[in-house]
Amino acid sequence: MLRQGLGASTGAHSCFMPYHVDAVTLSPHGDGWQDEMALGRVVEGTFRSLNNLLEHLHQSFFFYLLMHRERFVSIGTYLPSAMLVAANFTIMAVFLWFKAGQTEAEAEADSKSKDEKTAEAPRPPVPKPAQRDLLAPLCFVALCHFLGVVPLYLFNHLPEGLLVPFFFVFACFNAAFPRLASILLTSRYRLTLQQYQLIHSFSLLLLGMFVACLATLNFSLAFWIGLLCSPLPFFRPSAGAASSSPLGYYLNGLPLQTLVSVPVVVLACCYIWGLDLGDVLRDAAFAWNVWGTYTPLVVWCVWWPAWLASSVVLSGGPMLKKA
């Protein structure tokens, strides 16, 4: 699943990857009377028999996931997991949409004098519908997704010697941009809590749609992207909590925000598997330009924009005033 999700090449048969053809390389070795022709006859007979068996069973091998050489998982078992992850984002997006359309009305003051006291308990605030301002949230979410084209192009076209320095420059930019963007949106464009909720809603809605569609093309990639983005629905601004303790608000959300960012995940994977960062970036660019894999496209145009929008929403909480 990891190799399928990354789209990494494993041999000469990877030349068929741009054509979406699964292939394997078989080569004879050792001493004896067997030669390449004997191997070809064995392989041809095996696949012919397997094809006849699948036709009789009215099944397709592509609807199974090979977890082990003796263990297959049916599509009815593994595909719902990716769909459930995608549904998580969609449900939270719908919740934020309805939440952005309501405002809590202040409790009405009692018109009676202080001497006339009643035994009735104070009524809770009643939510009332509010008009949604959609232009600014839609423009910002679209801008986040268009910004993903910049690292996608640079990481796949820069010389090999500049990949690692540019990666660390991008990591610094990635850490500072959500805070700077939230300051600009709140101070200059006067974005409200409702508009931040709409930004989060639109971003999660697109993420759920992309993961659900991607699961039908590359289940492994959709599953890993969904798991890495699963903390994003929890990045929600809270004007009341932020106004009481802005430092505590940042400390509660900053570690999780940093752990699921693209540069940190890449560095963590390189450290865990003992890989060189330059080799990883070079192989990713080679896979994009030669093998035609769309993993970099999903990372920079789906995962990173969703993380960026959610991080801006989280960073904008301390600057909002409680209504």
URFENCOR-V277246 format. One line per field, one symbol per residue. phi: phi as a letter, one per 30 degrees, with the letter a starting at -180 (. if undefined). burial: 1 if it has 16 or more other ideal C-beta (glycine too) atoms within 10 Angstrom, else 0. Layout:
phi->???
burial->???
//
This chain:
phi->.dddddiddbldddddddchcdbbccbdajckddbddddddddddddddddddddddhbbddcbcddadbbccdddccdddddddddeddddddddddddcbbddddddddddddccccddddddcdbdbdcccdddddddddddddddddddddcbddddcddeddddddddddcdedddddddddcchdcddddddedddddddddddddddddcbddddddddddcddddddbdbddddddbdddddddcddddddcddddddddddddcicddddddddddddddcdidcdeddddcbddddddddddddddddcdcdd
burial->00011111100001001000000000000000000000000000000000000000000000001000000000000110011011011101100110111000000000000000000000000000000000011001100110110011011100000011011001100110111011001100001111111111111111110111011001111111110110011011111001000000110010001001111011100100000010011011101100101011011111111111111111111111000
//
